[in-house]
Amino acid sequence: MLLILVPLGVIIIAFAVANRQGVTVSFDPFGGSTPAASLTLPLFALVIVLLIIGVVIGGSASWLRHGRWRRAARRLEREVKELNARLHAHHDAAAGPSIVPRQQEPPPRLKLQPPARS
């Protein structure tokens, strides 16, 4: 984790130091040279804010797209719980009186005399 985060942090800090000049962002498509709604901020701040917005939009799209898999997983978890409950119920019912005879001790071994020699 640190192997990725430390170089990434160094790159972001170097980018921020190298791009401190101000940039005007216009929100008025018809304003021309004097926009009604504009914002001036450092370039590195604009890039970082846009990256954060991109991550949030991408994460939201991924989360929405995987909704059917989450629903299927919840449904399957419910089925597993139901089947486990049924299995335990059958197991408990089978633990009661059984119609299968229990294994008994084998009868004692017969002691035979060795054959007589003639």
C-alpha positions in Angstrom: 0.0 0.0 0.0 2.8 2.4 0.9 4.6 1.4 -2.2 1.8 3.0 -4.2 0.7 5.9 -2.0 4.1 7.4 -1.3 5.1 7.9 -5.0 1.6 9.0 -5.8 1.7 11.6 -3.0 5.1 12.9 -4.3 3.8 13.2 -7.8 0.7 15.1 -6.6 2.8 17.5 -4.5 5.2 18.1 -7.4 2.3 18.8 -9.7 0.8 21.2 -7.2 4.1 23.1 -6.7 4.6 23.3 -10.5 1.1 24.5 -11.3 0.2 27.3 -8.9 -0.9 29.8 -11.5 -4.6 30.8 -11.5 -7.1 29.5 -14.0 -10.5 31.0 -14.6 -13.3 28.5 -15.1 -16.4 29.8 -16.8 -19.9 28.4 -16.1 -21.6 30.7 -18.6 -21.5 29.3 -22.2 -22.7 32.5 -23.7 -20.7 35.0 -21.6 -17.8 35.4 -24.0 -15.0 37.5 -22.4 -17.1 38.6 -19.4 -18.9 35.4 -18.1 -21.7 35.9 -15.6 -20.6 32.9 -13.5 -16.8 32.1 -13.3 -14.4 30.9 -10.7 -10.6 31.5 -10.5 -8.5 29.0 -8.7 -5.0 27.4 -9.0 -4.7 24.8 -11.8 -3.6 22.0 -9.4 -6.8 22.6 -7.3 -8.9 22.4 -10.4 -7.3 19.1 -11.6 -7.6 17.5 -8.1 -11.2 18.6 -7.8 -12.0 17.2 -11.2 -10.2 13.9 -10.4 -12.3 13.6 -7.2 -15.5 14.3 -9.1 -14.5 11.7 -11.7 -13.9 9.1 -9.0 -17.2 9.8 -7.4 -19.1 9.6 -10.7 -17.3 6.4 -11.7 -17.9 4.8 -8.3 -21.6 5.7 -8.4 -22.0 4.2 -11.9 -20.2 1.0 -10.9 -22.3 0.7 -7.7 -25.5 1.2 -9.7 -24.4 -1.3 -12.4 -23.7 -4.0 -9.8 -27.1 -3.6 -8.2 -28.5 -6.8 -9.8 -25.6 -8.8 -8.5 -26.1 -7.5 -4.9 -29.8 -8.4 -5.2 -28.9 -11.9 -6.5 -26.5 -12.4 -3.6 -29.1 -11.3 -1.0 -31.6 -13.7 -2.6 -29.2 -16.6 -2.5 -28.2 -15.9 1.1 -31.9 -16.1 2.0 -32.2 -19.4 0.1 -29.2 -20.8 1.9 -30.7 -19.8 5.3 -34.0 -21.5 4.4 -32.2 -24.7 3.2 -30.1 -24.8 6.3 -33.2 -24.5 8.5 -34.9 -27.3 6.5 -31.8 -29.4 6.8 -31.5 -29.0 10.5 -35.3 -29.7 10.9 -34.8 -33.0 8.9 -31.7 -33.8 11.0 -33.5 -33.2 14.2 -36.4 -35.4 13.1 -34.0 -38.1 12.1 -32.4 -38.0 15.5 -35.6 -39.3 17.1 -36.6 -43.0 17.3 -35.0 -44.9 14.5 -36.4 -47.9 12.6 -32.9 -49.0 11.8 -31.7 -51.5 14.4 -28.6 -50.4 16.4 -25.4 -52.3 16.0 -25.1 -54.9 18.7 -22.0 -56.4 20.2 -20.9 -59.5 18.2 -21.6 -62.8 20.0 -18.7 -64.3 21.9 -16.3 -66.3 19.9 -16.6 -70.1 20.1 -13.7 -71.9 21.5 -13.2 -75.0 19.4 -10.9 -77.9 20.3 -8.1 -78.7 17.9 -8.9 -81.7 15.7 -7.9 -85.1 17.2 -5.0 -86.9 15.5 -5.7 -90.4 14.4 
